[in-house]
Amino acid sequence: MPPPDSPVSRSSLRAHLLAARLAGVIATPRERSLQRYRMFAARDPRVLLGLEPECDWCFGDLLHLMGQRCGVSADPKHTSGQDVIDPDRTLVALDAFADRLAVAAAAGAPVLLGTGHPHRLLGFYASLAAALSAAGCGVLTPAQGRSVDIATRFGVRTYNLDYVRGVALMREPGARAPGSEPGVHTHSPLPLRIALAAAAEADGVLPALVIGDHGWVCGAGQMGIEAIGLADSDDPAPFVGEAEGRVSVAVPLDDTVRSDYYRPLTRYVLNRACLSQ
């Protein structure tokens, strides 16, 4: 990993992506990715992430799309092992991601950031929130503390919408004590919808850009709000949203590696966007 706070060149970031297994051979099992592509083709809401596809995406179409967008094998006979993400596709998407941040910063646009992976990605998004705020963007935090009922594999669970350093996440009720877990993993678009409804009711200020993953980015795109974010090879929804024109940028990478492995990406993106680190 590049030294802390050092400039990150494109070549060094590419090497880091491979060394940290953010791209290249990643930990995501091929079997799980294929299963989720089939679930998406069947329009299973657990993998739609709030997106309502305009086209009828069959399994073969999805496999082809994910091969194009991520670099995974498009061979349906390749059914086991680990997925592979092309690091060059990740770099191209990160450039587009950074360019969109620069546009938002130049306009001083209101933004909303949220993650379904707080254990891994909170630091990445929080650094973006701080830089955008310093550039004059309003970092929105609507519906703070609101309860949200979310369907999980264990049944419907009630979580609370919270914000940490400007980033929305879901917590177990009463889980704000020092040393508690940073949040829960969720794919649901419900927190995003509740946050937007609260923002509209409060002062009518809606985000011009939503930055996040899972239901945050897909839910925003479905509602006509520009959205950019990160997505793993087993989450086809953001890439379908991108292909259909409702997600501006979906960056392919493993979204479950150690949180500090995302720091070079943060430095690269902020440097390209000419934002303070």
RARAVEN-V752640 format. One record per pair of residues at least 24 apart in sequence whose C-alpha atoms are under 10 Angstrom apart, sorted by the first residue. I is the first residue (numbers start at 0). J is the second residue. Records with the same first field share a line. If there is no record, write none. Layout:
I=J, J
This chain:
0=259, 260, 261, 262, 263
1=260, 262, 263
2=263
3=262, 263, 266
4=262, 263, 266, 276
5=263, 266, 267
6=263, 266, 267, 270
7=263, 264, 265, 266, 267, 268, 270, 271
8=263, 266, 267, 270
9=87, 90, 94, 267
10=90
11=263, 267
12=86, 90, 263, 264, 266, 267
13=85, 86, 87, 89, 90, 264
14=86
15=86, 260, 261, 263, 264
16=84, 85, 86, 87, 89, 90, 252, 253, 260, 261, 263, 264
17=84, 85, 86
18=260
19=253, 256, 257, 260, 261
20=83, 84, 86, 252, 253, 256, 260
21=83, 84, 85, 86, 89, 231, 251, 252, 253, 254, 255, 256, 257, 260, 261
22=69, 70, 82, 83, 84, 85, 86, 87, 88, 89, 90, 231, 232, 251, 252, 253
23=70, 71, 81, 82, 83, 84, 85, 86, 87, 89, 252, 253
24=71, 80, 81, 82, 83, 84, 85, 86, 253
25=80, 81, 82, 83, 84, 231, 232, 252, 253, 254, 255, 256
26=80, 81, 82, 83, 253, 254, 255, 256
27=80, 81, 82, 83, 84, 231, 232, 233, 253, 254, 255
28=78, 79, 80, 81, 82, 83, 232, 233
29=71, 72, 77, 78, 79, 80, 81, 82, 83, 232, 233
30=77, 78, 79, 80, 81, 82, 233
31=78, 79, 81, 82, 232, 233, 234
32=62, 65, 71, 78, 79, 81, 82, 231, 232, 233, 234, 235
33=58, 61, 62, 75, 77, 78, 79, 82, 232, 233
34=58, 78, 233
35=232, 233, 234, 235, 236
36=60, 61, 62, 65, 232, 233, 234, 235, 236
37=61, 62
38=235
39=234, 235, 236, 239
40=235
44=186, 187
45=150, 151, 152, 186, 187
46=186, 187, 213, 214, 233, 234, 235, 236
47=186, 187, 188, 213, 214, 217, 218, 234, 235, 236, 237, 239, 240
48=185, 186, 187, 188, 189, 212, 213, 214, 215, 216, 217, 218, 221, 234, 235, 236, 237
49=186, 187, 188, 189, 191, 192, 213, 214, 215, 216, 217, 218, 219, 220, 221, 222, 236, 237
50=188, 213, 214, 216, 217, 218, 219, 220, 221, 222, 236, 237, 239, 240, 245, 246
51=217, 218, 220, 221, 236, 239, 240
52=221, 236, 239, 240, 243, 245
53=239, 240, 243
54=239, 243
56=239
61=235, 236, 238, 239
62=235
64=235, 238, 239, 242
65=232, 233, 234, 235, 238, 239, 251
66=232
67=238
68=92, 232, 235, 238, 239, 241, 242, 249, 250, 251
69=230, 231, 232, 235, 238, 249, 250, 251, 252
70=232, 251
71=232, 233
82=231, 232, 233, 253
83=232, 252, 253
84=231, 232, 251, 252, 253
85=251, 252
86=251, 252
87=251
88=250, 251, 252
89=229, 249, 250, 251, 252
90=250, 251, 252, 264, 267, 268
91=250, 251
92=227, 228, 229, 248, 249, 250, 251, 252
93=228, 229, 248, 249, 250, 251, 264, 265, 267, 268, 271
94=248, 250, 267, 268, 271, 272
95=227, 247, 248, 249, 250, 268, 271, 272
96=210, 226, 227, 228, 229, 247, 248, 249, 250, 268, 271, 272
97=227, 248, 265, 267, 268, 269, 270, 271, 272, 273, 274
98=268, 269, 271, 272, 273
99=208, 225, 226, 227, 247, 248, 272
100=127, 130, 131, 208, 210, 227, 268, 269, 271, 272, 273, 274
101=131, 134, 268, 269, 270, 271, 272, 273, 274
102=272
103=131, 134, 135, 136, 207, 208, 272
104=130, 131, 132, 133, 134, 135, 136, 137, 272, 273, 274
105=131, 134, 135, 136, 272, 273, 274
106=134, 135, 136, 207
107=131, 132, 133, 134, 135, 136, 137, 207
108=132, 134, 135, 136, 137, 138, 205, 206, 207, 208
109=135, 136, 137, 138, 139, 204, 205, 206, 207, 208, 209
110=136, 137, 138, 139, 140, 165, 204, 205, 206, 207, 208, 209, 210, 225, 226
111=136, 137, 138, 139, 140, 141, 165, 166, 167, 191, 194, 195, 205, 206, 207, 208, 209, 210, 211, 215, 219, 226
112=138, 139, 140, 162, 164, 165, 166, 167, 168, 191, 206, 208, 209, 210, 211, 212, 215, 216, 226, 227, 228
113=140, 161, 162, 163, 165, 166, 167, 168, 169, 190, 191, 209, 210, 211, 212, 213, 214, 215, 216, 228
114=166, 167, 168, 169, 182, 183, 184, 185, 186, 191, 210, 211, 212, 213, 214, 215, 216, 228, 229
115=167, 168, 169, 182, 183, 184, 185, 186, 187, 188, 190, 211, 212, 213, 214, 215
116=168, 169, 181, 182, 183, 184, 185, 186, 211, 212, 213, 254, 255
117=163, 166, 167, 168, 169, 170, 180, 181, 182, 183, 184, 185, 258
118=180, 181, 182, 183, 184, 255, 256, 257, 258
119=181, 184, 254, 255, 256, 257, 258, 259, 260, 261
120=166, 211, 212, 229, 254, 255, 256, 257, 258, 259, 260, 261, 262
121=163, 164, 165, 166, 167, 168, 181, 182, 211, 258, 261
122=163, 164, 166, 258, 259, 261, 262, 265
123=166, 211, 258, 259, 260, 261, 262, 263, 264, 265, 266
124=163, 164, 165, 166, 167, 210, 211, 228, 261, 265
125=162, 163, 164, 165, 166, 167, 265
126=164, 165, 166, 262, 265, 266, 269, 275, 276
127=164, 165, 166, 210, 265, 266, 268, 269, 274, 275, 276
128=164, 165, 166, 210
129=164, 165, 166, 274, 275, 276
130=269, 272, 273, 274, 275, 276
131=269, 274, 275, 276
132=165, 275
133=274, 275, 276
134=273, 274, 275
136=206
137=204, 206
138=164, 165, 166, 206
139=165, 166, 167, 194, 195, 198, 204, 205, 206, 209
140=164, 165, 166, 167, 194, 195, 197, 198
141=167, 191, 193, 194, 195, 196, 197, 198, 199, 200, 201, 204, 205
142=167, 190, 191, 193, 194, 195, 196, 197, 198, 201
143=167, 168, 194, 197
144=169, 170, 172
145=169, 190, 193, 194, 197
146=170, 171, 172, 190, 193
147=189, 190, 193
148=187, 189, 190
149=185, 186, 187, 188, 189, 190
150=185, 186, 187, 189
151=185, 186, 187
158=182, 183, 190
159=183, 190
160=190, 191, 193, 194
161=190
166=210, 211
167=191, 194, 211, 215
168=215
184=213
185=212, 213, 214, 215
186=212, 213, 214, 215, 217, 234
187=213, 214, 215, 217, 218
188=212, 213, 214, 215, 216, 217, 218, 219, 221
189=214, 215, 218
190=214, 215, 218
191=215, 216, 217, 218, 219
192=218, 219, 222
195=219, 222
208=247
209=246
210=248
211=249
212=237, 249, 250, 254
213=237
216=240, 245, 246, 247, 248, 249
217=241, 245, 246, 249
218=245, 246
219=245, 246
220=244, 245, 246, 247
221=245, 246
229=253, 254
230=254
231=255
